[in-house]
Amino acid sequence: MTQNEMYTYLLETFSGVLFNAPMFATGEPVQIEYVFDCPEFQQLREQYPIERVAGKGGDFERALRMCRWLAPRLKHESNYDNHIPCNSLALLEYCFEKSDVGINCLNKAKILAECCLAIGIYARRVGQMPCSPYDGDNHVVAEIYDRRRKKWIALDPTYGSYFSDGVNPLSCLELRRAFAERLPVSAVLNRQNPANIRELQKRNASVNWYYAKNSYYFFFDLVSTFGVPKESDALYVVPKGFDVRRQRLKWLEFWKAKYNDMDMEERIAKTKEQTFHITSVALWDDPI
């Protein structure tokens, strides 16, 4: 099996997992709060040229320019230990345009989301999660709300990409549904044209399967603002019948046993007490 055949096999496998979980839990009717007037955003605009980089145009076009400006300037480090406060100012001071230190996708998405909020664009982090409790890897992207298109659009500052069906940029939910039905969709990397989406599917096969794997369920911050609210303030959008607590506990127990990591005991105890707020796909409605 060639490498590309392997990527295709993985994409088809994880797309099948999504196909078998098409319905989502109803959950509580909760909406995310978006905060644009944090005083730290003024400092962010003064220290970094985000307004100039974003330029003119619609929300998607401006946010995409920032996404692709940030991507090569933030070194990726998957094993980054999250020791820097998770806000754009602290993270950019730590790693912006530095070759010796890097951060993970969770923190990159936080930077992009805050940069968008700072220039008046609705934005949030979206945690993309796998189905298996034995999979220790997940991904995090940002979504922005484009007021002209009247829809959410996902942007990934790790790859400098967005997602398309050849015509429209997609949200995380739209991407999940397209994967489930094996429709022609793909990540669109810098300098790529989505017009021939089937060719782009093949070209970006090494990226696309990864998004399919990590599209089983999603989590969000209850408040999208400068910094991070408490972990207990996370919102989850999950397939019908899926138990987030059970999934998280199995994952923690598995990794505790695999690495003989006794520090997991504290996380297991916290997870047993944690409140998991299950909400609905209404999070992809108009936030305005």
Protein Blocks (a to p, Z undefined) as FASTA:
>chain_A
ZZklmmmmmmmmmmmmmmmmmbccfbjaddddddfkbfklmmmmmmpcklmmnmgadfkl
mmmmmmmmmmmmmccdfkbghlaccdfklmmmmmgopakbccdfklmmmmmmmmmmmnop
acdddddddfblkbcbdcdddddddfklopacdddfknopacdehjaccdfklmmmmmmn
opacddddehiafklmmlmmmmmmmmmmmmmmmmmbccddfbdcehjddfklpccdddeh
iafklmmmmmmmmmmmmnopaklmmmmmmmmmpccddddfklmmcfZZ
